[in-house]
């Protein structure tokens, strides 16, 4: 374990970084920051630890600090696609949309099949002045990238004939205190549960009081975080066969 490694070799930077990741997952953010900082004291050019530190700071809305650490990371490792993507995400939070788009494009230069960076770029283009043709081209790129990652396709679906209720799956990472959550709640309140059965598939472990307001509108709540695309697809299909699939 990371703790045991530190007992054996206190100067092991990777172990400090791994311990920081574990603490982050447990929500121990101050302790996680301390671990990442220890890792960088031992190994100042540890780009991965800088990324992890920036991610915790971004989670805590310390966007300027996060951006600084992401920039340091790409200075150390210029071809680090994840660092460019994360820098884009924090610039987006700061309202620097042109800079965010440039960072996402940089990430895609080093990792052309980086679906998350392409998705983030599409989102950012909503807030910049680009011709519709450019946005459509980027959307088509995302479609091609996503299609290439599909290893197998479902060819048959079991469904009652006729079904008593339409089953709709909602896949989102924003089923909490977030604009998507607000917009979704206003829609859910007008749906008749006798005619529509909703299944939630959250892709983010974050929950809050607003999540509690959304949950009663769903017949089932089936988290997908921690699963790969194929596992998530099978989890959805096997858990609730025959529903119509919708993405936010």
C-alpha beads as a LAMMPS data file, in Angstrom:
LAMMPS data file: protein, C-alpha beads

248 atoms
247 bonds

1 atom types
1 bond types

-500.0 500.0 xlo xhi
-500.0 500.0 ylo yhi
-500.0 500.0 zlo zhi

Masses

1 110.0

Atoms # bond

1 1 1 0.000 0.000 0.000
2 1 1 1.146 3.650 -0.399
3 1 1 1.349 4.055 3.398
4 1 1 3.529 0.954 3.748
5 1 1 5.816 2.148 0.963
6 1 1 6.280 5.461 2.758
7 1 1 7.244 3.629 5.946
8 1 1 9.907 1.714 4.011
9 1 1 11.105 4.597 1.838
10 1 1 9.893 8.041 2.980
11 1 1 11.357 9.723 -0.109
12 1 1 9.303 7.688 -2.595
13 1 1 7.535 10.418 -4.627
14 1 1 5.221 8.002 -6.467
15 1 1 3.916 6.646 -3.175
16 1 1 3.098 10.151 -1.944
17 1 1 1.251 10.740 -5.208
18 1 1 -0.677 7.458 -4.889
19 1 1 -1.574 8.247 -1.289
20 1 1 -2.834 11.633 -2.440
21 1 1 -5.059 9.958 -5.016
22 1 1 -6.487 7.627 -2.372
23 1 1 -7.145 10.536 -0.029
24 1 1 -8.799 12.472 -2.845
25 1 1 -11.190 9.571 -3.516
26 1 1 -12.053 9.519 0.194
27 1 1 -12.828 13.239 0.124
28 1 1 -9.824 14.078 2.328
29 1 1 -8.817 17.027 0.188
30 1 1 -6.457 18.822 2.595
31 1 1 -4.567 15.580 3.203
32 1 1 -4.504 14.879 -0.543
33 1 1 -2.993 18.301 -1.255
34 1 1 -0.341 17.645 1.391
35 1 1 0.555 14.307 -0.234
36 1 1 0.884 15.827 -3.708
37 1 1 3.024 18.648 -2.353
38 1 1 5.293 16.096 -0.629
39 1 1 5.645 14.235 -3.911
40 1 1 6.741 17.417 -5.680
41 1 1 9.205 18.345 -2.943
42 1 1 10.951 15.046 -3.624
43 1 1 10.522 15.214 -7.418
44 1 1 10.013 18.824 -8.584
45 1 1 9.409 17.772 -12.207
46 1 1 6.632 15.331 -11.262
47 1 1 4.045 16.437 -13.846
48 1 1 1.476 13.827 -12.790
49 1 1 1.490 15.067 -9.174
50 1 1 0.999 18.632 -10.422
51 1 1 -2.008 17.478 -12.438
52 1 1 -3.478 15.713 -9.421
53 1 1 -2.902 18.736 -7.200
54 1 1 -4.556 20.965 -9.777
55 1 1 -7.550 18.611 -9.978
56 1 1 -8.145 18.863 -6.216
57 1 1 -7.804 22.642 -6.345
58 1 1 -10.217 22.783 -9.264
59 1 1 -12.695 20.630 -7.326
60 1 1 -12.469 23.172 -4.501
61 1 1 -13.036 26.049 -6.968
62 1 1 -9.460 27.322 -6.555
63 1 1 -9.299 27.875 -10.288
64 1 1 -6.323 30.249 -10.469
65 1 1 -4.161 27.872 -8.437
66 1 1 -5.282 24.921 -10.515
67 1 1 -4.479 26.757 -13.764
68 1 1 -1.004 27.615 -12.454
69 1 1 -0.253 23.962 -11.680
70 1 1 -1.617 22.764 -15.024
71 1 1 0.602 25.292 -16.801
72 1 1 3.618 24.122 -14.803
73 1 1 2.771 20.565 -15.781
74 1 1 2.743 21.302 -19.525
75 1 1 5.979 23.257 -19.180
76 1 1 7.576 20.128 -17.718
77 1 1 5.877 17.752 -20.143
78 1 1 4.682 19.670 -23.256
79 1 1 3.054 16.607 -24.864
80 1 1 0.983 15.793 -21.756
81 1 1 -2.500 15.737 -23.330
82 1 1 -4.340 15.347 -20.025
83 1 1 -2.651 18.464 -18.660
84 1 1 -3.727 20.502 -21.690
85 1 1 -7.280 19.170 -21.335
86 1 1 -7.410 20.016 -17.628
87 1 1 -6.025 23.482 -18.278
88 1 1 -8.786 23.959 -20.832
89 1 1 -11.378 22.910 -18.267
90 1 1 -10.191 25.398 -15.649
91 1 1 -9.904 28.227 -18.205
92 1 1 -13.487 27.412 -19.148
93 1 1 -14.486 27.803 -15.491
94 1 1 -12.750 31.189 -15.482
95 1 1 -14.707 32.278 -18.563
96 1 1 -11.616 32.295 -20.802
97 1 1 -13.304 30.339 -23.572
98 1 1 -10.892 31.078 -26.409
99 1 1 -8.000 29.959 -24.221
100 1 1 -9.939 26.877 -23.202
101 1 1 -10.616 25.934 -26.826
102 1 1 -6.926 26.394 -27.651
103 1 1 -5.943 24.076 -24.790
104 1 1 -8.408 21.402 -25.890
105 1 1 -7.080 21.594 -29.442
106 1 1 -3.560 21.264 -28.054
107 1 1 -4.592 18.140 -26.166
108 1 1 -6.025 16.697 -29.371
109 1 1 -2.785 17.404 -31.241
110 1 1 -0.951 15.073 -28.872
111 1 1 -3.809 12.588 -28.464
112 1 1 -6.055 12.631 -31.562
113 1 1 -8.492 10.057 -30.139
114 1 1 -8.995 11.940 -26.839
115 1 1 -12.802 11.817 -26.742
116 1 1 -13.121 13.818 -23.523
117 1 1 -11.062 16.687 -24.941
118 1 1 -13.183 16.707 -28.099
119 1 1 -16.354 16.731 -26.008
120 1 1 -14.996 19.607 -23.907
121 1 1 -14.091 21.518 -27.062
122 1 1 -17.641 21.130 -28.366
123 1 1 -19.042 22.462 -25.095
124 1 1 -16.722 25.473 -25.124
125 1 1 -17.645 26.360 -28.705
126 1 1 -21.123 27.203 -27.390
127 1 1 -19.574 30.276 -25.770
128 1 1 -17.310 31.448 -28.592
129 1 1 -17.992 33.082 -31.951
130 1 1 -17.483 30.324 -34.499
131 1 1 -19.320 29.672 -37.742
132 1 1 -21.955 26.922 -37.502
133 1 1 -19.977 24.918 -40.062
134 1 1 -16.987 24.750 -37.700
135 1 1 -19.148 23.559 -34.810
136 1 1 -20.781 20.942 -37.033
137 1 1 -17.387 19.726 -38.204
138 1 1 -16.196 19.336 -34.613
139 1 1 -19.409 17.515 -33.697
140 1 1 -18.873 15.084 -36.561
141 1 1 -15.314 14.510 -35.380
142 1 1 -16.657 13.610 -31.959
143 1 1 -19.136 11.198 -33.543
144 1 1 -16.380 9.466 -35.492
145 1 1 -14.133 9.236 -32.430
146 1 1 -16.909 7.809 -30.260
147 1 1 -17.943 5.305 -32.942
148 1 1 -14.394 4.003 -33.244
149 1 1 -14.392 3.090 -29.559
150 1 1 -17.444 0.835 -29.882
151 1 1 -16.272 -2.776 -29.753
152 1 1 -19.679 -4.429 -30.119
153 1 1 -23.210 -3.267 -30.729
154 1 1 -26.511 -4.451 -29.304
155 1 1 -28.573 -6.020 -32.069
156 1 1 -31.656 -7.043 -30.095
157 1 1 -33.683 -5.549 -27.257
158 1 1 -36.248 -7.307 -25.110
159 1 1 -39.331 -5.259 -24.471
160 1 1 -42.930 -5.946 -23.494
161 1 1 -45.330 -5.616 -26.421
162 1 1 -46.807 -3.111 -25.881
163 1 1 -44.910 -1.684 -22.858
164 1 1 -47.065 -0.174 -20.130
165 1 1 -44.652 2.717 -19.700
166 1 1 -41.950 4.261 -21.824
167 1 1 -38.591 3.711 -20.146
168 1 1 -36.094 6.540 -20.545
169 1 1 -32.512 6.446 -19.325
170 1 1 -30.869 9.736 -18.353
171 1 1 -27.061 9.652 -18.518
172 1 1 -25.371 12.691 -16.963
173 1 1 -22.497 13.773 -14.772
174 1 1 -24.476 16.767 -13.504
175 1 1 -27.320 15.331 -11.413
176 1 1 -26.593 17.770 -8.606
177 1 1 -26.361 21.519 -7.940
178 1 1 -25.592 22.396 -11.544
179 1 1 -27.389 24.173 -14.435
180 1 1 -28.105 20.781 -16.030
181 1 1 -29.678 19.630 -12.781
182 1 1 -31.847 22.752 -12.587
183 1 1 -33.036 22.410 -16.169
184 1 1 -33.697 18.704 -15.746
185 1 1 -35.764 19.164 -12.591
186 1 1 -38.039 21.667 -14.337
187 1 1 -38.687 19.028 -17.010
188 1 1 -39.131 16.088 -14.635
189 1 1 -41.893 17.853 -12.745
190 1 1 -44.068 17.804 -15.870
191 1 1 -43.594 14.126 -16.738
192 1 1 -46.331 11.667 -15.785
193 1 1 -44.709 8.731 -13.914
194 1 1 -47.672 6.562 -14.908
195 1 1 -46.600 6.906 -18.544
196 1 1 -42.828 7.422 -18.341
197 1 1 -40.409 5.405 -16.202
198 1 1 -37.115 7.225 -15.684
199 1 1 -33.809 5.542 -14.888
200 1 1 -30.870 7.713 -13.773
201 1 1 -27.332 6.806 -14.809
202 1 1 -25.028 9.328 -13.058
203 1 1 -21.460 9.386 -14.369
204 1 1 -20.159 11.512 -11.490
205 1 1 -19.938 10.486 -7.844
206 1 1 -20.769 14.031 -6.690
207 1 1 -24.055 14.360 -4.796
208 1 1 -25.615 17.146 -2.761
209 1 1 -28.988 18.345 -1.460
210 1 1 -30.170 19.031 -5.004
211 1 1 -29.457 15.402 -5.924
212 1 1 -31.936 14.490 -3.221
213 1 1 -34.572 16.603 -4.970
214 1 1 -33.961 14.833 -8.290
215 1 1 -33.942 11.252 -7.045
216 1 1 -37.696 10.931 -6.275
217 1 1 -38.449 11.484 -9.966
218 1 1 -36.541 8.321 -10.953
219 1 1 -37.660 4.701 -10.637
220 1 1 -34.024 3.597 -10.293
221 1 1 -30.658 5.227 -9.685
222 1 1 -27.778 3.261 -11.262
223 1 1 -24.344 4.952 -11.058
224 1 1 -21.957 4.409 -13.973
225 1 1 -18.863 6.116 -12.542
226 1 1 -15.863 3.834 -12.362
227 1 1 -17.102 1.764 -15.319
228 1 1 -15.687 1.758 -18.836
229 1 1 -17.953 2.451 -21.793
230 1 1 -18.611 -1.220 -22.566
231 1 1 -19.294 -2.139 -18.935
232 1 1 -21.604 0.853 -18.542
233 1 1 -23.536 -0.098 -21.682
234 1 1 -24.020 -3.668 -20.513
235 1 1 -24.961 -2.473 -17.030
236 1 1 -27.691 -0.276 -18.511
237 1 1 -28.935 -2.886 -20.959
238 1 1 -28.983 -5.819 -18.511
239 1 1 -30.359 -3.797 -15.619
240 1 1 -33.295 -2.221 -17.436
241 1 1 -33.917 -3.940 -20.785
242 1 1 -35.904 -2.200 -23.450
243 1 1 -35.573 1.449 -22.467
244 1 1 -35.001 4.340 -24.860
245 1 1 -31.548 5.816 -24.321
246 1 1 -31.053 9.579 -24.018
247 1 1 -27.895 11.550 -23.302
248 1 1 -27.923 15.036 -21.850

Bonds

1 1 1 2
2 1 2 3
3 1 3 4
4 1 4 5
5 1 5 6
6 1 6 7
7 1 7 8
8 1 8 9
9 1 9 10
10 1 10 11
11 1 11 12
12 1 12 13
13 1 13 14
14 1 14 15
15 1 15 16
16 1 16 17
17 1 17 18
18 1 18 19
19 1 19 20
20 1 20 21
21 1 21 22
22 1 22 23
23 1 23 24
24 1 24 25
25 1 25 26
26 1 26 27
27 1 27 28
28 1 28 29
29 1 29 30
30 1 30 31
31 1 31 32
32 1 32 33
33 1 33 34
34 1 34 35
35 1 35 36
36 1 36 37
37 1 37 38
38 1 38 39
39 1 39 40
40 1 40 41
41 1 41 42
42 1 42 43
43 1 43 44
44 1 44 45
45 1 45 46
46 1 46 47
47 1 47 48
48 1 48 49
49 1 49 50
50 1 50 51
51 1 51 52
52 1 52 53
53 1 53 54
54 1 54 55
55 1 55 56
56 1 56 57
57 1 57 58
58 1 58 59
59 1 59 60
60 1 60 61
61 1 61 62
62 1 62 63
63 1 63 64
64 1 64 65
65 1 65 66
66 1 66 67
67 1 67 68
68 1 68 69
69 1 69 70
70 1 70 71
71 1 71 72
72 1 72 73
73 1 73 74
74 1 74 75
75 1 75 76
76 1 76 77
77 1 77 78
78 1 78 79
79 1 79 80
80 1 80 81
81 1 81 82
82 1 82 83
83 1 83 84
84 1 84 85
85 1 85 86
86 1 86 87
87 1 87 88
88 1 88 89
89 1 89 90
90 1 90 91
91 1 91 92
92 1 92 93
93 1 93 94
94 1 94 95
95 1 95 96
96 1 96 97
97 1 97 98
98 1 98 99
99 1 99 100
100 1 100 101
101 1 101 102
102 1 102 103
103 1 103 104
104 1 104 105
105 1 105 106
106 1 106 107
107 1 107 108
108 1 108 109
109 1 109 110
110 1 110 111
111 1 111 112
112 1 112 113
113 1 113 114
114 1 114 115
115 1 115 116
116 1 116 117
117 1 117 118
118 1 118 119
119 1 119 120
120 1 120 121
121 1 121 122
122 1 122 123
123 1 123 124
124 1 124 125
125 1 125 126
126 1 126 127
127 1 127 128
128 1 128 129
129 1 129 130
130 1 130 131
131 1 131 132
132 1 132 133
133 1 133 134
134 1 134 135
135 1 135 136
136 1 136 137
137 1 137 138
138 1 138 139
139 1 139 140
140 1 140 141
141 1 141 142
142 1 142 143
143 1 143 144
144 1 144 145
145 1 145 146
146 1 146 147
147 1 147 148
148 1 148 149
149 1 149 150
150 1 150 151
151 1 151 152
152 1 152 153
153 1 153 154
154 1 154 155
155 1 155 156
156 1 156 157
157 1 157 158
158 1 158 159
159 1 159 160
160 1 160 161
161 1 161 162
162 1 162 163
163 1 163 164
164 1 164 165
165 1 165 166
166 1 166 167
167 1 167 168
168 1 168 169
169 1 169 170
170 1 170 171
171 1 171 172
172 1 172 173
173 1 173 174
174 1 174 175
175 1 175 176
176 1 176 177
177 1 177 178
178 1 178 179
179 1 179 180
180 1 180 181
181 1 181 182
182 1 182 183
183 1 183 184
184 1 184 185
185 1 185 186
186 1 186 187
187 1 187 188
188 1 188 189
189 1 189 190
190 1 190 191
191 1 191 192
192 1 192 193
193 1 193 194
194 1 194 195
195 1 195 196
196 1 196 197
197 1 197 198
198 1 198 199
199 1 199 200
200 1 200 201
201 1 201 202
202 1 202 203
203 1 203 204
204 1 204 205
205 1 205 206
206 1 206 207
207 1 207 208
208 1 208 209
209 1 209 210
210 1 210 211
211 1 211 212
212 1 212 213
213 1 213 214
214 1 214 215
215 1 215 216
216 1 216 217
217 1 217 218
218 1 218 219
219 1 219 220
220 1 220 221
221 1 221 222
222 1 222 223
223 1 223 224
224 1 224 225
225 1 225 226
226 1 226 227
227 1 227 228
228 1 228 229
229 1 229 230
230 1 230 231
231 1 231 232
232 1 232 233
233 1 233 234
234 1 234 235
235 1 235 236
236 1 236 237
237 1 237 238
238 1 238 239
239 1 239 240
240 1 240 241
241 1 241 242
242 1 242 243
243 1 243 244
244 1 244 245
245 1 245 246
246 1 246 247
247 1 247 248
